[in-house]
């Protein structure tokens, strides 16, 4: 005889094939992220791997030397500003690697949004700390999160210039980096770099090819002529020297609706002049491109 047992109205049979226990609020982790990738795309694990792989390039190939590294704060937000050069610039990874290695602080590098759209390259750049050069992103990193942010105000005009114009700093845009620093209430720390111009010098550009490929510029480098296809990614072993200048602060209150455009432009030009003069001074004391 079939055993017919009453089913309580409080104990309804489950219709699921395999019953699933739904965790309570107390069981759920505070951070729901399953990886170490932060909101900007940066990964600490990827940065650790990148540092281990890049260290021989940094210390053996470029033989990087720093002056005034103690002027970079060990905490709090600051906007790092440097001159920019080389068809594929080596100055950004050198600065970011050096500060992380010596000071243990992450550095977020501002770059043209174009890099984020390139397959694979965009993802790797983001995992390594690269972010789009948007004022709102820079503000949040500097003001709200107290991070170090690296900016190259010359933009693509720096890396695209030919070798005959080496170490002649281009105009620092419209001074947007100064406006961001004022708004966030953080200092600007200028960094003068030598060695980047010789690492991958541009012989000439082909604008038609750049337009066809949708690139900011299409350079033909000495590396390409000397090394063939390998020269596309392999820089020359120029010695890098970086000089950190005194921090530049502004006696204006942060978070103002507007700042004087003339003041912003004057400060931008003053910082460009400081870096340019320091670069000239470093070149005068340099005995060799390859040995410093």
C-alpha positions as CSV (number, residue, x, y, z in Angstrom):
1,X,0.0,0.0,0.0
2,X,1.2,3.5,-0.9
3,X,2.4,5.5,2.2
4,X,0.5,8.7,2.0
5,X,2.0,11.2,4.4
6,X,0.6,14.7,4.9
7,X,2.7,17.5,3.7
8,X,2.8,20.5,6.1
9,X,2.0,23.8,4.5
10,X,5.2,25.1,6.2
11,X,7.4,22.6,4.5
12,X,6.7,22.8,0.8
13,X,8.7,20.3,-1.3
14,X,11.6,21.8,-3.3
15,X,11.2,21.9,-7.1
16,X,14.9,22.3,-7.6
17,X,16.9,19.3,-8.9
18,X,19.7,20.1,-6.5
19,X,18.8,22.4,-3.6
20,X,21.0,25.5,-3.3
21,X,21.7,27.1,-0.1
22,X,21.5,30.9,-0.4
23,X,24.1,32.5,1.9
24,X,22.9,35.0,4.5
25,X,24.1,38.5,4.7
26,X,26.6,37.5,7.4
27,X,28.1,34.8,5.1
28,X,28.8,37.2,2.2
29,X,32.3,38.7,2.0
30,X,32.7,42.4,2.4
31,X,34.5,42.8,-0.9
32,X,32.5,41.0,-3.7
33,X,35.4,41.2,-6.2
34,X,36.9,37.9,-7.2
35,X,40.2,39.4,-8.5
36,X,42.7,42.1,-7.4
37,X,41.8,44.4,-10.3
38,X,40.7,47.7,-9.0
39,X,38.2,50.1,-10.4
40,X,40.7,51.6,-12.8
41,X,41.8,48.2,-14.2
42,X,45.1,48.0,-12.3
43,X,46.2,44.6,-10.9
44,X,48.7,44.3,-8.1
45,X,49.6,40.8,-9.2
46,X,50.1,41.9,-12.8
47,X,52.3,44.8,-11.5
48,X,54.4,42.4,-9.5
49,X,54.9,40.3,-12.6
50,X,55.7,43.3,-14.7
51,X,58.2,44.6,-12.2
52,X,60.1,41.3,-12.1
53,X,60.2,41.1,-15.9
54,X,61.1,44.8,-16.4
55,X,63.7,45.0,-13.7
56,X,66.6,43.8,-16.0
57,X,65.6,46.4,-18.6
58,X,65.5,49.1,-15.9
59,X,68.7,48.3,-14.1
60,X,70.9,46.6,-16.8
61,X,69.7,47.9,-20.1
62,X,68.8,51.5,-19.3
63,X,70.9,51.6,-16.0
64,X,68.5,54.2,-14.6
65,X,69.8,56.8,-12.1
66,X,67.7,59.1,-10.0
67,X,68.4,62.5,-8.4
68,X,66.1,63.9,-5.8
69,X,63.8,60.9,-5.4
70,X,63.2,61.9,-1.8
71,X,61.1,64.9,-3.0
72,X,58.3,62.5,-4.0
73,X,56.0,62.2,-1.0
74,X,55.6,58.7,0.6
75,X,51.9,59.3,1.1
76,X,49.1,61.6,-0.2
77,X,48.3,62.7,-3.7
78,X,50.7,64.4,-6.1
79,X,50.8,65.0,-9.8
80,X,54.1,63.9,-11.4
81,X,54.9,65.8,-14.6
82,X,57.8,65.0,-17.0
83,X,59.1,65.5,-20.5
84,X,58.2,62.8,-23.0
85,X,60.1,61.4,-25.9
86,X,60.9,58.3,-28.1
87,X,58.7,56.8,-30.8
88,X,57.5,54.2,-28.3
89,X,58.3,56.2,-25.1
90,X,60.3,54.4,-22.4
91,X,60.1,57.2,-19.9
92,X,56.6,56.2,-18.6
93,X,57.5,52.6,-17.6
94,X,60.9,53.8,-16.2
95,X,59.3,56.4,-13.9
96,X,56.5,54.1,-12.8
97,X,58.8,51.1,-12.2
98,X,61.4,53.2,-10.4
99,X,59.0,54.9,-8.0
100,X,57.3,51.6,-7.2
101,X,60.6,49.9,-6.7
102,X,62.2,52.6,-4.5
103,X,59.2,54.0,-2.7
104,X,56.8,51.2,-2.7
105,X,54.0,53.4,-4.1
106,X,51.8,52.6,-7.1
107,X,51.8,55.2,-9.9
108,X,48.9,55.7,-12.2
109,X,49.9,56.9,-15.7
110,X,47.6,59.1,-17.7
111,X,47.6,58.3,-21.4
112,X,45.6,59.1,-24.6
113,X,42.4,57.1,-24.7
114,X,43.7,55.6,-28.0
115,X,45.8,53.1,-26.1
116,X,42.7,51.7,-24.3
117,X,41.2,50.9,-27.6
118,X,44.1,48.8,-29.0
119,X,43.4,45.0,-28.4
120,X,45.6,43.4,-25.8
121,X,47.8,46.5,-25.5
122,X,44.8,48.4,-23.9
123,X,44.2,45.6,-21.3
124,X,47.9,45.3,-20.4
125,X,48.3,49.0,-20.1
126,X,45.3,49.2,-17.7
127,X,46.5,46.2,-15.6
128,X,49.8,48.0,-15.3
129,X,48.3,51.2,-14.0
130,X,47.4,53.1,-17.1
131,X,44.3,55.2,-17.2
132,X,42.6,57.5,-19.7
133,X,43.8,61.1,-19.5
134,X,40.5,62.5,-18.4
135,X,40.2,65.3,-15.8
136,X,37.6,63.5,-13.7
137,X,39.7,60.4,-13.5
138,X,42.8,62.3,-12.5
139,X,40.8,64.3,-9.9
140,X,39.5,61.2,-8.2
141,X,42.9,59.5,-8.1
142,X,44.5,62.6,-6.7
143,X,41.9,64.1,-4.4
144,X,39.7,61.2,-3.3
145,X,42.3,58.4,-3.3
146,X,45.6,60.2,-2.6
147,X,47.5,58.5,-5.3
148,X,50.5,59.4,-7.4
149,X,49.5,60.3,-11.0
150,X,52.0,60.6,-13.9
151,X,51.2,63.0,-16.7
152,X,53.1,64.1,-19.8
153,X,51.7,67.5,-20.8
154,X,53.5,67.4,-24.2
155,X,51.1,64.7,-25.3
156,X,51.9,63.0,-28.6
157,X,53.9,66.1,-29.7
158,X,56.8,64.9,-27.5
159,X,57.3,61.3,-28.8
160,X,56.5,62.3,-32.4
161,X,59.2,64.9,-32.8
162,X,62.3,64.1,-34.9
163,X,65.8,63.5,-33.5
164,X,66.9,66.8,-34.8
165,X,64.6,68.5,-32.3
166,X,65.6,66.2,-29.4
167,X,65.3,67.7,-25.9
168,X,63.3,70.7,-27.2
169,X,60.2,70.5,-25.0
170,X,57.0,71.1,-26.8
171,X,54.2,73.3,-25.5
172,X,52.4,71.9,-22.4
173,X,49.0,72.0,-24.0
174,X,46.5,74.4,-22.5
175,X,47.7,73.9,-18.9
176,X,45.0,71.4,-18.0
177,X,47.3,69.6,-15.6
178,X,47.7,72.7,-13.5
179,X,44.0,73.2,-13.3
180,X,43.6,69.6,-12.1
181,X,46.3,70.0,-9.4
182,X,44.7,73.2,-8.2
183,X,41.3,71.6,-8.1
184,X,42.5,68.6,-6.2
185,X,44.7,70.6,-3.9
186,X,47.9,68.6,-4.6
187,X,51.4,69.7,-5.6
188,X,52.9,69.2,-9.0
189,X,56.3,67.4,-8.9
190,X,58.3,68.1,-12.1
191,X,60.7,65.4,-13.4
192,X,63.4,66.0,-16.0
193,X,64.4,63.0,-18.1
194,X,67.4,62.3,-20.3
195,X,68.0,59.2,-22.3
196,X,64.5,58.7,-23.7
197,X,65.3,60.7,-26.8
198,X,68.1,58.3,-27.8
199,X,66.3,55.1,-26.8
200,X,64.1,55.2,-29.9
201,X,64.8,58.3,-32.0
202,X,62.5,59.2,-34.8
203,X,64.2,59.8,-38.1
204,X,61.1,60.9,-40.0
205,X,57.3,60.5,-39.9
206,X,54.8,59.3,-42.6
207,X,51.6,61.2,-42.0
208,X,49.7,59.4,-44.8
209,X,50.2,56.0,-43.1
210,X,49.3,57.5,-39.7
211,X,46.0,58.8,-41.1
212,X,45.3,55.5,-42.8
213,X,45.8,53.5,-39.7
214,X,44.2,56.0,-37.4
215,X,47.4,56.6,-35.4
216,X,48.5,59.9,-33.8
217,X,51.8,59.5,-35.8
218,X,53.7,56.9,-37.8
219,X,57.4,57.1,-37.1
220,X,60.4,55.6,-38.9
221,X,63.0,55.1,-36.2
222,X,66.7,54.5,-36.1
223,X,66.0,51.2,-34.3
224,X,63.9,50.0,-37.3
225,X,66.7,50.9,-39.7
226,X,69.4,49.3,-37.6
227,X,67.6,46.2,-36.2
228,X,64.9,45.5,-38.8
229,X,61.5,44.3,-37.5
230,X,63.0,43.8,-34.1
231,X,63.6,47.5,-33.9
232,X,59.8,48.1,-33.7
233,X,59.9,47.1,-30.0
234,X,63.6,47.0,-28.9
235,X,65.0,50.4,-27.7
236,X,68.7,51.3,-27.8
237,X,70.5,51.0,-24.4
238,X,70.7,54.7,-23.7
239,X,71.5,55.6,-20.1
240,X,68.5,57.1,-18.3
241,X,68.9,59.9,-15.7
242,X,65.9,61.3,-13.9
243,X,66.0,64.5,-11.8
244,X,63.1,65.2,-9.5
245,X,62.6,68.9,-9.0
246,X,61.2,70.8,-6.0
247,X,57.4,70.4,-5.7
248,X,55.3,73.2,-7.0
249,X,52.3,74.2,-4.9
250,X,49.6,76.8,-5.5
251,X,48.2,79.2,-3.0
252,X,44.6,78.8,-4.2
253,X,41.7,76.9,-2.5
254,X,40.8,73.6,-4.0
255,X,37.5,72.7,-5.7
256,X,36.8,76.1,-7.0
257,X,34.3,76.3,-9.9
258,X,36.8,78.2,-12.1
259,X,40.5,79.1,-11.9
260,X,42.1,82.0,-13.7
261,X,43.0,80.8,-17.2
262,X,46.0,83.2,-17.4
263,X,47.3,82.0,-14.0
264,X,46.9,78.4,-15.2
265,X,48.8,79.1,-18.4
266,X,51.6,81.0,-16.6
267,X,52.1,78.2,-14.1
268,X,52.2,75.6,-16.9
269,X,54.8,77.6,-18.8
270,X,56.8,78.1,-15.6
271,X,56.9,74.3,-15.0
272,X,57.8,73.6,-18.6
273,X,60.7,76.1,-18.3
274,X,61.9,74.5,-15.0
275,X,62.0,71.1,-16.7
276,X,63.6,72.4,-19.9
277,X,66.4,74.2,-18.0
278,X,67.0,71.1,-15.9
279,X,67.3,69.0,-19.0
280,X,69.8,71.4,-20.5
281,X,71.8,71.3,-17.3
282,X,71.8,67.4,-17.3
283,X,72.9,67.3,-20.9
284,X,75.8,69.6,-20.3
285,X,77.2,67.3,-17.5
286,X,76.5,64.1,-19.4
287,X,79.7,62.6,-20.9
288,X,78.1,59.9,-23.0
289,X,74.7,58.9,-24.3
290,X,75.4,55.3,-23.3
291,X,77.2,55.7,-20.0
292,X,75.9,58.9,-18.6
